[in-house]
């Protein structure tokens, strides 16, 4: 969960950015959780996530959905990223009906997630986790515009230099915005990277950034 | 992560994939005239394996040897593909509040606080992690047992880490635990702007740790009893 809380951006930028996690609990329902997690993934896949993955196997841009499903074991935590509120609503409606048997976590802007819960009929959010921001030597961080892109991989596996390289590639016509976004999604193995938002942010940065490294 | 100096042709394709930025140095090959290769600064590298996984090396010069203790903690806390056996969760933390609906890890009156050092893309030495952990300990902060950082402590009451890992570096290290919400509230009056969760962290920051830290906190928003009825048939 903490890794999806690294996301930066204003409300407008984050309002259509959701990560839905499926997580079995150690000592409660972890043993024998593999079929439940697979069922959760199948349900998520039906609702058209922009990205989906398992941290130890990879995401749909590194491998295939069948490979991810095959390699699910007891205790696997899976993640699906959505770029559309309505899809999350329809997903939660189905999950509410089918009860996958593992904990489901929705990461997004809190009041928007609460609105989704109300719409689905799930009531108040059960447990909340907030990020209180970054402290310390923040001058070591890259520019905020770059952070908005790189923090979509909460494990910090998307390098800030890669953003610069991809902007240069796009400007030189070597890659399209979509291809550049996919390149970053490959680095984020767990599938938290929102490609739609990534392409949008890169597009916004293009006229502003001049890159002369590498 | 290491580079085979006999294979590397210093094409620099792996450079932009390193989450920690420029930690590579160009060196002249001692035996092959005119050959330049890349050497990775082993003190700064956290063994996250991203350059290797990016699969951009045309000559397969990058490799990750099995590192001995204490260096192996770098990969445990930096490579998301590696699962720490203590927490049985891939990554650096635990399940935290993800499974609070069935585990009841955070009960009414308790606040979970996680302080993560190093991300995004800055990395932290364990000696910096120790500064923050030792500042937290007197608050009545109950460290999460399964968290890797807790496991690396030589004294959990004071937050002191093992001496042999202090000079190791990780992409991310999460100090994780919980305390009574009353403690949380009383601590807020010491905070610079009155809304940050831990004055102890403020103390940690004040010691000028050369890294970044991010604080997360979570709590149960529903009464525990209603949670049990809804989700787990009464299991605590």
Interface residues (C-beta under 8 A of the other chain):
Chain A: X1 X2 X3 X5 X6 X21 X23 X24 X25 X26 X27 X28 X29 X30 X55 X56 X75 X77 X103 X105 X124 X125 X126 X127 X128 X129 X130 X131 X132 X133 X134 X135 X136 X137 X138 X140 X141 X142 X147 X150 X151 X154 X155 X156 X157 X158 X159 X160 X161 X162 X164 X165 X186 X187 X189 X190 X214
Chain B: X12 X15 X16 X17 X18 X19 X20 X21 X22 X48 X50 X53 X54 X80 X81 X83 X88 X89 X90 X91 X93 X95 X96 X97 X98 X99 X100 X101 X102 X103 X106 X112 X114 X116 X117 X118 X119 X120 X121 X122 X146 X171 X172 X174 X196 X197 X201 X205 X209 X210 X211 X212 X213 X214 X215 X216 X217 X218 X219 X220 X221 X222 X227 X231 X232 X235
